[in-house]
Amino acid sequence: MSSTAPARLQNLWDDAKAAGMSEPERLVYRSNILGSDKRVTNYGGGNTSSKIFQKDPLSGQDVEVLWVKGSGGDSASIKLDGFATLYMDKLRALKGLYRGLAHEDEMVGYLPHATFNLNPRAASIDTPLHAYVPHAFVDHMHPDAIIAIAASRDSKVLTQEIFGSEIGWLPWKRPGFELGLWLEKFCLDNPGAKGVILESHGLFTWGDTPRECYEQTINTINKAIAWFEVKTAGKPAFGGQAVAPLPAEERRAIAARLMPKIRGLISNEFKMLGHFDDSAAVLEFVGSRDLRPLAALGTSCPDHFLRTKIRPLVIDFDPTKPDIDAVVAGLEQATADYRADYAGYYNRCKHPDSPAIRDANAVVYLMPGVGMFTFAKDKATARISGEFYVNAINVMRGSSAVSIYQGLPEQEAFDIEYWLLEEAKLLRMPKPKSLAGHIALVTGGAGGIGKATAVRLLREGACVVLADIDEAALASASEELGKAFGKDVVRPVNLNVTSEAAVISGFAHTAVEFGGIDILVSNAGLASSAPIEETTLELWNKNMDILSTGYFLVSREAFRMFRAQKIGGNVVFVASKNGLAASPNAAAYCTAKAAEIHLARCLALEGAAEQIRVNVVNPDAVLRGSKIWAGEWLEQRASTYKTDKEGLEEMYRQRSMLKLSVFPEDIAEAIYFFASDMSAKSTGNIINVDAGNAQSFTR
């Protein structure tokens, strides 16, 4: 279905790998290779199961156990502990307790009573769908090519045309106990069938061995792909192109301009994070003649719908007359109109016991000629929501080419979105970390203090852009933190803070990657030491360029983005004890650091009315991990204080009032304090982290 992916799915089953595995391990293997291709199922979508005979820890007898993907798992990455395990005899006994469709949801409460071997993994709502299919191995996937059939008005006829009696068809039914009974009846009535398409939902396939089940899934999807290739050959997608995409650089520039504005307009309840997608599939759709009528129908598959909301917001834009100022001016009304429309949908469809209305803002924003923006409470969800909408685009492409595409009926969509079982799942979510939804840019991010700060902010849930001029150190730090915290939340940008163009570009990169900015940690630095008569103009200017002009440039761009978002902001300068206390043979450095501190005071005055806070952390003698101590500065300071390199740290420790060394992590803790709501009523302030130095007392 995708114009950029290979035409057919590969059969990835390897008998040599599977031969040495236990049956549960083969289930993991089958799940992982199915989930490895997003044309089979997207993140968290679909589920797999195996009915396995195992020794009962209570009776010692062999009993039949259902291993089925647990609630919230992802097929591509699932491990053994991601599967729920339940006694099949107890699951079959649940049929005797079923009181009918009106009481279907209560059956979920019985599932824990069927747990085998005290497995803590919660069983999903799809458990009965697997339990009651009378085959040992079952796959339930959400392939684009199959959903394109399932979401067509003629889906039953198309299923029969493509698959004959091999694959059956069932009308739309919300996942749950009743659908499990439907699947059981279908299998008993059609013993020769190898699978079934669920209208507006997805595909079930089965087999008598794990390999047979897997290959039935792959072969069924490939058969649908081949059929679509023949039927859609030569047909323009989505009614043909209405507008051509803008060049890539222009698309990113527009995204950098619009995403902070959108983010500000939709972050009234909590800060949102953004993702930009201008892939070929997205550009084809947003530039098509049928964009608006198809987008208005929303998605069909419940998995798609839960990630992307009732429908996307289409931004009014003509790329042949690209007036971005007009788009920016119209965004406030466009987002307000979407919220009003969503409230109308909620009020039309709600039940007496429905949960309260949730965030009414769009998740997906489509812009002709530019691409797609998606926003969510965390970066991974924003990215995954975009991936799901690309799946929906692929579905609409196929479905509208061979039939008439149809989304879920409004009431059905609402009943899934506001399902009490879904609400209970949301209520079980852990409390967000203190910086969840926040975006931080840290200059000097690959150095000792910068990297320690990034770690501290990432630990509290922030997304971090590491900005540094040292490409090798930047790549290393980015890889290290990406492995530790996940690639979604860390981005590197090579940035020379003395270059106006580089700073502007770095902030644009931040906006495109995450949607805007909340925290600027201005930490890029150097150090120099020389008597005044030996201080060259070049040395003086270098200090001023990096420590004064550089701090001005990044602050100016941060303020511009803060004001575009209109949701406040936070600037933390990493200055120095030397900005308050003079030091011999360091006039250029001390003067530049003093300029930093006074700039921060000025900015605190300018930003306060818009909830933009500006504060300063003053370190002293942070030797470990700091790049500025790796060169001449170390030798120069050792010479000034008549000691050697090894004795300098001890000298600084003894010089301090508390007789303690200061480490990068100590500075990071102070930065986090200013960056978080713990200091929500502080601006224009200074924290000295110097183990005590009377000369640098602020009062």
Protein Blocks (a to p, Z undefined) as FASTA:
>chain_A
ZZkbcfbdcdfbdfklmmmpcfklmmmmmmmmmmmpmklpcehiacdddddddddfklop
acdddddddehiafklocfklpccddfklmmmmmmmpgbjklmmmmmmmmmmmpghhiab
dcdfklmmmmmmccfbdcddddfklmmmmmpmklmmmmmmmnommbgcdddddedjklmm
mmmmmmmmmmmbgbdcdehibccdddfbfklmmmmmmmmmmmmmmmmmmmmgoiagehia
fbdcddfklmmmmmmmmmmmmmmmmmmmbccdddddfbfklmmmmmpmklmmmmmnopfb
lmlmmmnojbdcdddddfklccfklmmmmmmmmmmmmmmmmmmmmmmmpcfklccdddfb
dfbdcdehibccdddfbfklmmmmmmmmmmmmmmmmmmmmmmccddddfklmmmmmmgmk
lmmmmmmpccddfkgoiacddehklmmklmmmmmmmmmnopacddddfblmlmmmmmmmm
mmmnopklpccddddfkbmklmmmmmmmmmmmnopafbdcdfbdcdddddfklmcfklmm
mmmmmmmmmmmmmmmmmmmmmmmnonopadddddbfklmmccehilmmmmmmmmmmmmmm
mmmmmmmmnopacdddddehilghpaklmmmmlmmmmmmnopafklmmmmmmmmpmnlpa
cdfklmmmmmmmmmmmklmmgghiacddehpafklpcZZ
